[in-house]
Amino acid sequence: MTDRIEQFEKAERAKRLAQARVNAGFGGYRKLAQRFDWNENTYKGHELRGSFSLTDARKYAKAFKVSLNWLFMGAGEPDDIDEEPIKATDVPLISWISAGALGEHEGITELADFPTIPALDLPDGDWIALRVVGDSMNKISPPGSIVFVNRRDKRLAPNACYVVADESGNATYKRYRPNDNPPFQPASYADIEAPDFQGAVTVIGRVKRSVIEM
């Protein structure tokens, strides 16, 4: 279901990009690429498949004089004015195995090779994203949700949520309950046992946003 939604969103995004180009009157791909010094094949791929990033969308919205919200998110109308500049961040979407490696001294240091997922108006930070698996946090994040984790924020606050990893490299997403043992606990409507951590627990970062596709 998630793949179908993503494909539909990309197809609609591609249609809006093509509409914006045609309405702007810049002609075909070659003329457009020459005018803005863009790679012709890259732009053509974006318009045909809709698989462009928020950074690209901002560039195209400015060139075609359309609303960024409309172009990328399908919200509003093409001639709407984006009242406030939108801060767009492409966040690496990593696996839980990779998240566990982030807790190791010689773990992952380069995230550029991971696919990214766009996020709007995230505060400054060192962000990663993970897709939630299972029901252990379904009071906050149902299965399939995307959580955005700030690796710069590791301060522990009661009832805040974190991604943590133990010495075996197992990473998990849990709520911090300092008076419980262990202090990182599920937040679930189901009867889910607390994690059985192996050795010391390292905080990867604090979860600051959880998003579910409707």
Order of alpha helices (4+ residues) and beta strands (2+ residues): alpha-alpha-alpha-alpha-beta-alpha-beta-beta-beta-beta-beta-beta-beta
